[in-house]
Amino acid sequence: MNRFFARMLTAALKSLARRVIARYRPGIIGITGSVGKTSAKYAVHAVLSGERRVRISRGNLNSELGIALTVLGEWRERDWKLVTREEKKKRMVRKAIFWKKVLVLSALRLLFPKSQSYPEILILEYGVDRPGDMKALLEIAEPNIGIVTAIGEVPVHIEFFHDHEELVREKSRLIEHLPAAGFAILNADDPTVMDLANRTRAHLAAFGFGKGAEVQIARFGYRNDGAKPRGISFTLRHGREREEVAIDGAFGKPQAYSAAAAAAVGLIFGIPLSKAASALRGYRPPSGRMNILPGVKGTMILDDSYNASPLSMHAALDTLRDLPGKRKIAVLGDMLEIGKYAMEAHERVGRLAANVVDMLITVGPRAKFIADAAVTHGFSKKKVLSFDIADDARIPTQDTIKEGDLILIKGSRAMELEKVVEEIKMR
């Protein structure tokens, strides 16, 4: 897309989105953090959708364009796919038609408002890649409720910021812009997130495993069908209330965090913990985020290939350790956009992997630090394979795996580790 046209289109969509919000005045839930935003968004949707008219931003469309489009309409899945794909000549005409449709329908919605057809609540994901991103997103839609999932010591995208504090300051804008009558929902187990409590005038609510959480997670564990992982189970506590939650197809503590954040939102809207727990049983994490898939040769794949940061990589290895499998194999790719922290962060992953996996496969030049650190930490060099790109790792990975193996696949989006998933998953 021509850059000038893209800027003009984005400006027009932002203007229309602001007008639509002013016209219909929906409640807005904004979700930010370095990991777990998309999963939390879908969990909140699961809790609220049975009680209110809600609209959710699709996939991980968390940019100015994605938020504006979500505000402006409920578009078809093929339209969203068209927007997110790389531009090719055969799609340019279809894209032009789509953008024209967006502009015309949005204008008509303003001229002929039908309040009963517009959502009561918008659930939006606020992504921050570079300085100024949050400011631009808040110019479109300022939330009434803000959720901060997790940030961690080495957040993704930190290489585009001067330091950790600058990145945190950018994300904190969402909390700072909440109204006094609004709610800031914070991860009680992340000290960086909890420090944001001093930056808001909104009411506070916390979620997590710690005692300071108003919605507390307890008795976390995994449910298995014999040797096959089935999902997670845990207890949600709020005051004297206790509710058991079991979510099939979800794995790892980050999914429990998403559920707890969603339950906290439900309580704000008057949804009892019991109803929230029931709704969460129907929640399924988005693809590429800790999904179990059947693999070839009687294996199981733990597909977490969508993205990676140090925080999420450690959580994924912890999950791999706790799930059943004859052998634990990890296919780990580069963690990108972490700047000067890259070597140390990858080496820490390698030291952890050495105590978890039976076979280690790395993809990318930075991931080689994972392999080297694992070997230095006592892991057998004979059980390590390293490749430059995902395509090179596909066949060797399939040759390596055996019946009963559990294979974790995780790396930054640009590493394209979904290619390895496609190679070894059962068709």
N, C-alpha and C positions, 0 to 999 in steps of 0.2 A: 504494500500500500504506500503510495506517495506520502512522504512525511508531512508535507504541507496539508494535504487532504486529511491525513490522519489527525493532525492537530485541530483542524477546523471541525471535523466530525466529532472528536472528543469534546470540544468546547460546546458544540451544539447539543450533544447528548447530556452533558453536565447541566446546562441551562434548563433543558426540558425536565431533567430529573428533579432539580430543585423546585421547579414549578409544580410538578406532580406531587411532591412531598408536601408543599405548602397547601395544595388544594385538598388532598385527602387526609393529611395529618396521621399517618400510620405510626404505631409504635415501632421503634427501630432497635434491634439488638445487634451490637457490633462486637465482633470477635477478633482478637489479635493475639500475638505471641510468636515465638520462633518455631514451635512445633505444636501439632495437635489442633490447629484451627479448623481444618475441614472436618475432621471427625467430630469435634465439639459442635460444629454447626449442624451436622446431620443428627446428632443426639438431641440437640435442642429442638430441632424440627420434629423428631419422633415424639417428644413430650408434649409439644404445643399443638401439633396438627390435628389432634382429636378434639380439641377444645376451642380453637380459634381459627379464623381464616389467615393462613400464613403463606408467605412466599420466601423461598430460599435461593441464594445465589448458587448457580450450578457449578459442580466440580470445584476447582480452586480459582475461579474467576474472581480475583480479589483486587484487581486494578481499578483505575478510574473508569475504564470502559466496561469492565464486568459489573461494577456496582451500579453504574448508570443504567445499563441494560436491565439489570434486575429490578430496579425501581420502575422502569418504564413499561415492563410487560412480562408476561409468562410465555416465553418463546419455546418453540418446538426443539426437541433434542437435536435434530439435524441442523437447525439454525445455529445452536451453540457450537456444534462441531465445526461448522463452516467458519465461524468467527475465530476459533482457536487454531485452525490449521494454517500451515505455511501457504503463502499465496502462490497460486499457479494460474496460468492464463485461463484454463477451462473453468476455474472457480470465480474469476473476477466478475463475470456477468452476474452470477448467482449472488455474490457478495453485494454488488451494486443494487440489485433488486431488494435484498434483505435490508440494507441500510435505508433505502427509500421507504420500505414498509415500516421500519421502526420510526422514522421521522413523521410519517403521515399519521400512523396510528397514535403516536404520542400526542401529536397536536390535536387530533380528534378527541382524545381522552380529556384533554384540558378544556376544549370547547364544549363538550357534551358529557360532563361528569356523571358517573353512576356510582355513587359511594358504596352501594351494596356489592358491587362486583370487584372493588379494590380490596386487597388484603388489609386486615387489621394490624398485622405485624410483618415486618420485613426482617429476615435473619441474614445479615451480611458479614462477609469475611473481609477484614482489612489487612492487606498485605503490605509490608514495608521492606523494600529492597534497598532503597537509597534515601539519603537525607531529603526531607521535603515531601516524601510520599504520603505520610499520614495527613499532613496539612491539606494536600490536594484532595484526599478522599473525604475528609471532614467538610470540605467545601461543598460536597454533594449531599452528604447525609450525616447529621450529627445524631448519635445514638442516645436513647434514654437509658439503656442498659449496656454496660460494657463488660466483656469477659476477657481476661488475660490468662491464657492457658499455661504457658511456661516459656521461660527465656533462657535460663542456664548461663553457664560461665562463658561458653564460646558459641554464641548464636550464629545461625546461618546468615549470610549477607554482611557479616561484621567487617569484611575487607573493604566495604564501601564507606565505612564510617571511620572517624578519627580514632575512636576507642569505644570500649564497651558502654561507657556512660552516655556517649552521644547516641548510640543505637537505642538504649533504654529510654533516653529522653524523647526520641522520635516516637517510639511506641506509646509512651506515656501520654502523648497528646490526646489519645482517645479517652483515657480516664479523666484527664484534666477538663475536657469539654463536656463531661456529663453534667446534667442539671442537678440542682440540690435535691430535687425530688426523685432523681434517678438512682441507679444501683450499679456499683462496681463489684463484680464477682471475680475474686482473685484466688490463685492457686496458693493455698496455705503452706505447701511444702517447698515452694521456690522462694528463697529469701529475696531475690531480686524483684520478683513480682509483688511480694508483700510490702516491700519498701514503697511501692506506688500508692499505698493507702494514704500516705501523707500528701499526695498530689491531687486529691479529689475532694470535692464538697459533697459528693453523692453518698448515699447510704452504702455500707460495706457488707459484703457476705463473702465467706471463704469456703473453699472445698478442698478436700484432700484426705490423707491418711492421718495427719497430725491432730493433736488434741485441740488445736486452735481453730479447726474447721467447723463451721456451722453445719455443713453437710459433710459428714465424715464417712470415709470408706473403711470397712473393717472386714476381717475374715476373707481376704482375697484368695482365690485359688482357681485351679483349672478343672474343667470337666472333660473326661475322656470316655470314648466308646472303645473299651479295650485298649489297643495300641494306637487308636486314632484320636487325635485331639478334637474336642467338640466345641469348646468355648470357655468363657470365664464365669465365675460366680463370686458374689461378694454381698456384704450387707451395707445398706445406706442407713445412717443414723442422723436424726434431726431432733434435738431435744430428747424427749422420751420415746419418740417413734423409732421403730426398727423395721426395715423392709428388706427382704431377700431379693436379689436381682440375679438372673441367669441370662446371659446373652450368648446365643449360639453364633459361631462364625467370627467371634471377636477374640483377640488374644493380646496379652500384655497389659500391664498396669496403666499405660496411657489411655486405653479404652475405658477403664474404670474412672479415670479422671474426667473424661468427656461426659460420662454418664452422670457423675456427681455434679458437674457444672450445669448440666441440663436440668437436673432435679432442683438445683438452686433457683434456676429461672422459673421452673414450674411453681415453686412456692411463692415467688413474687406475684405470679398471676393467679394465685389462689388454688392451684392444683395440688391436692394432698400428696404426700410422699407415696402413699399406696398406689395412687393413679399413675404417678410418674414412673414408679418401679414397674408397673404393669406395661406401660407404654414402651419402656426401655427394653423389654424382652423382645420387642419387634424391631429394634434398632440393628442395622447391619453396617459395619464400617465400609467406607468407599474402597474401590479396588486399588490394589497396590499398597494398601496400608494394613499390614498384618493379617492378610487373608490366608487361610489354609486351602491349598489346591491339590488335587490328586496328581501325582507325577508318574512318569513312565517307570517301568520295572518295579512297581509296587512301592514307590516312594511317596513322600508327602512334601509339599513345598510350602514354606512360610514366606509368602510374597509380601515383602515390604520395600518393593523396588521403586516406589514413586519418588522418594527423596531421602536425604540423609543429613544429619548434623551430629556433632559429638553426643549430644543428649539423647537423641533418638537412636543412635547406633548402640549406645550402652544399653538402652532399654530393650532393644531388639535382641541383643546377645543374652541378656538376662532371661528373656522369654524363651529363647532357644534352649537355654540351660534347663529350664523348668518343665519343658514339654517332653513327652515320651518319644523315643526314637532309638533304633539299634545303634546308629551312628549319627552324630551331629555334624553337619557340613555347613560351612558359611561361605557364601560367595559375596564378597564385600568390595564395593567400588569406592572411588574417590569421594571425599566430602569436600565439595567445592565452596568457594566464596567465604572462606574463613581466614584468608590472608596470612598474617605472620604466625598464626596459631597452628597452621597446617601440619607441620612436622610433629610437633608435640601431641596434637590431638589424635593423629593417626597412630602414633606409637602407643598411646594409652589404649586405643582400641585393640591393637595387637597384643598387648599384655593381657587384656581381659579375654580376648579370643583364645589365647594359649591355654587358659584354664577351663574353657567351655567346649571347644570343638575337637572333633576327631580328624577333620580334614579342612584345610583352609585354602580358598581360591580367591585371589585378589585381581581386580581389574582397574587399570589406570596407574599412572606414575606415582601419584600420592599414596595410593593404596599399597604400593610396594613397601612403604614405611610400616604398614600394618604387618606384612609378612616378615620383614626383617626383625621387628620388635618381638613378634611371637617366637621366632627362632632364638633370639637372644635370651628370651625368657624361658627357654628349655623345650620349646615345641620342636618336634622332629622336622628337619628340612625336607625329608622324603615325603612328608604329608602336606607340602605347600606347593601350589601352582600359581604363577603370576602371569598376567597378560596385560597388554596395553589397552585393548579395546574389547567391548562386549562380544563382537562377532568372533574374535579369536578364542573366546572362552566357551562358546556354545558347545561344540562337539566334545572337547576334553571334559567338560562338566558332565555331559551325558555318559561318556565312557567311564567316568569315575564313580558315579552313584550306583548303589546296590539296593536290593529289596530291603525295606524297613528303614531306610535313611530318612532323616528329616533335614531338609535343606533350606537354610535362611538365605534369601537373596535381597541385598540392600545396598543402595548407593545413591548419590545425587542424581537428579533427573537427567542431566546431560550425559551421564554415563550409559544410558540406554540399557540398563540391566533387565528391562522387560524382555529383551531379546533372549536372554538366558532362560527366563521363565517360559517363554513360548517354546523354546527348544526342548525343555524337559517335562512340560506339563502333559497330562493325559488328554488326548483329543477324542 
